[in-house]
């Protein structure tokens, strides 16, 4: 390669032509040279102890440079000490597994992950292998999630980027769910929302974070590094237990106060209340506003008058909460409520959750009034990878891939 550069014609700058490809060619050459070296090194280590060995055998191992052939002393019915020392899982070293799993989870498909892996590392791995390694790691991520090891974090009292005013340190939990298109094998016999057969299965996302600062508008300013995520495809009763364990791991019971935020779905509130009974519970303001808007549009007003009434009531909801909104609608629009099942149903939704919609008090005390963090988290952890056009997953596989991304986003991913 050096000889080629020396003999190359100069380019317009006087440098050898082809200099722009130098580092890429060196990288490719390094991969080709390292594979036989790693194979020889591992063979030397694996065969130097021959006591009690029946024979020698070779095996393939996926390294950070690609597939290498290594030899070892073979002892019947005994585990391979070389493979244990290498930390092999799915025939991969931890470094190789880390690269494969990240590409598989963060790219749009396993095939694209294979191509990206080849482009960035030189590892030539089949799509089938990429898929198998990723799903295996996803299983391990779910098991680690269930262990709920202690995860109390420290921020040294510093203000986050948007922090302006100090407040009481608060641990918060948010819970949301999203549906993923699944294969017939996982949707057959399951009822959908409209009574027909479902085409999707749900994955729940739990988010935890902390803040002790408010921004210049009085809103919570969480520490970026405080966020942690977990996923589950189980029934809501199982989710309650998981969320409880994860909350305890994050310091529930030691934090001065705790807040739970969800979009108003009964199942989510039940899960959060079961896990954290003494927390402050909040329904997302935007979901509450949506139900209020539907109520106003069905009170018999002309469109412009209905919009005007909605804007006034939304301001009342934001400044104070649900109680004065309910009082105004019931006192001024009783006849319309009696005539419209839709309007009455939407108002009943708000009445049932009014204690979770004290938005004026919540803002004054420095709490969240919206669940935007978990909705954004669902898009990043689940939707972006698992809900692309034309995708149909096995439910358990979608959960596994989402679990990998959840661990990555939590700063807790470990391929070892």
Secondary structure, 3 states (H helix, E strand, C coil): CHHHHHHCCECCCCCECCHHHHHHHHHHHHHHHHHHHHHHHHHHHHHCCCCCCCEEEEEEEEECCEEEEEEEEECCCCCCHHHHHHCCECCECHHHHHHHHHHHHHCCCHHHHHHHHHHHHCCCCCHHHHHHHHHHHHHHHHHHHHHCCCCCCCCCCCCCCCCCEEEEEEEEEEEEEEEEEECHHHHCCCECCCCCECCEEEEEEEEEEEEEEECCCCCECCCHHHCEEEEECCCHHHHHHHHHHHHHHCCCCCCCEEEEEECCCHHHHHHHHHHCCCCEEEECHHHHHHHHHHHHHCCCCCHHHHHHHHHHHHHHHHHCCHHHHHHHHHHHCHHHHHHCHHHHHHHHHHHHCHHHCCHHHHHHCCCCCCCHHHHHHHHHHHHHHHCCCCCCECHHHHHHHHHHHHHHHHCCCCCC
